[in-house]
Amino acid sequence: MKRSLFWVGLIALVLCVSVAFLTGCAKKAALKETAMAAPGSTPPAAKASPTPSKSSDDAAAREKALRDQAAREKAARDAAAKEAAERAKREAAARAAAILKELQIPDINFDYDKYNLKPLAQSTLKAAAPAYLKYQDYKLVVEGHCDERGTVEYNLALGEKRAVEAAKYLVDLGIAKERIKTISYGKEMPLDKGHDEAAWAKNRRDRFVIFPPVK
Amino acid sequence: MKRLKHLAALSLFLVCLFHSGPAYGKVYIDIDSPAFQKLPIAIADFKPLRSVVAKSDLPVWFADALSRDLLLTGYFNVIDRRAFLEDPGQAGITEEGTRFGDWSTIGAEYLVKGGYQMDDRELVLELRLFDVTKGTLVVGKKYIGKPDDRSRIVRQFANEIILALTGEAGVFDTRIAFVKKGSSAAELYTINFDGSDLRRITHYNSLTLSPRWSPDGRRLAFTSFKDGNPDIYLQDLESGKTEKLVSYSGLNLPGSWSRDGVKLLVTLSREGSPGIYDMTVGNKMLQRLTRESSINVSPVRSPDEKQIAFVSNRNGSPQIYIMDAEGGNVRRLTMEGNYNTSPAWSPKGKKIAYEGSVNGQFKIFAIDEEGGAPRQITFAGGDHESPSWSPDGRYLVYSVRGAGRSRIEIINAGGQNSRPLQEGGDACQSPFWSPRLR
């Protein structure tokens, strides 16, 4: 009897110890798993975290999904608007550039110590006038320039005459006087810094600077 | 300028100190005569007024400074000191201490002797000009000033020498305004007649042109594009304060002041064509003088202010014309050449200098105000432009351009003794001579 009690006791002890051992091992393994999951981020950590009640979890997720959806839609709308604005801007710039190109008047050139408009200069201005009649809110500055020969002051006067002649011609073609300004730089701003007839011929010129409407 | 005034007062006070004999019947040398020959002058090394043992380079410095100034005038040949016979140890700085025979032997007609005494705070200079042939004192002055003033005092005495010999003071108390162009801007500068003391007047980083001294020498009128349009400004040189004077649409250029500083001739293109107006500076009232559709520019008053010379192309090419002060009685002055511009009326009257084109190059000419044959003044290579007279009418300053280089040059009105005043930048142009500055 005593002997059988001993065995029962022994078995019980062994069972106890082994249970204690096994559970200890399981705990360790679980710990290890969370520890490993932490740096790896989402799913295992979510599993390991204590789980709240299932129904409230679903509501939050739905809400979040809705929020995300709204944000995504807004971003898309914004992007579209931005793109539209940019496209409009690009188009406006292109339009403005096209207008500027249409209004562009190439330099007209003069003979030495002369300010009368040569036939080529006249046809240049005639060709330019319609665009100025079309785009009424654009203004124009006519710059008169001279070659390097001769007096600073006389050349300033000569450059003014060259600018005024072209301005007058444009006014005669129907462009309002108020839209055209003249300025003379005399011989002070040569296009070509050379000292020969080729350079001088280029420098005896009217340059046309377009001023778009100020918004 | 204040210090100069101080000096002038001192020298006035001390005129009696070295009496140079009666002034009546004085015969001046005619510098402007075509037969004029440079005057041989000797300048002895200066002597300490008190015997000093310490060796100094001041005796030579003073003599050289005065030599340089006198050479600039173009009136003198300065005799090399190595030719001097007089024993400097024995000689004094007065008539009594001078062996005139030693100076006439080496060909000197005039002799300058000077004594100095200088410490940290004060400089005393005694200067005498002798007529070697007669053995007499021509002019003697004593100056008291600061050691830093020594160049200025020497210039002042050079002025006295010119005054004593020619009846009119030299122009050592004048400056020249001009435009120096860089790659992107043209700014105003001023410089002394002798090339010293260059000062920059504008810092606009813009095109600035056509400086015109006011008759009191205190202000400069000029045109600048600094606000976009070529407008006329007026700068007070002492304070640097600048006001915009005229800014009509188109061209605004200053021309010539009236002697009282009340009026300024200007070129404006407010009516379309550049034309000449006389403006009352105080209230900016304009009197229109030309009514042509041609170019009319660069007006300059005659010394008596009854006439105005200007440039017009009314007959096809730019030529010099003269009209009455009210704009009437216009007549053409230059008949030769197809490009005559930049008139400058001699302050002594009668003559008008200008630039004219000869074989494609510009040279300086002078023509009688009644017309007639012009006389060519400059002949050297390059384009010579924008002449302006010294206040004594004895020199012209102008710009030279050629072979990619540019400078301001001064020449005696007779056409001799040209010398560069300032060089550099992309271009030096539009020089304008100041009145005497006091």
Interface residues (C-beta under 8 A of the other chain):
Chain A: D113 R149 G150 T151 V152 E153 Y154 L156 A157 L158 E160 K161 V164 K168 K181 T182 I183 S184 Y185 E188 M189 H195
Chain B: V179 K181 A186 L207 L209 S210 F225 G228 N229 P230 S249 G250 L251 L253 T267 S269 G272 S273 P274 I295 N296 V297 S298 V311 N313 S317 P318 Y339 T341 S342 E355 S357 F362 D383 E385 S386 G404 Q429 S430
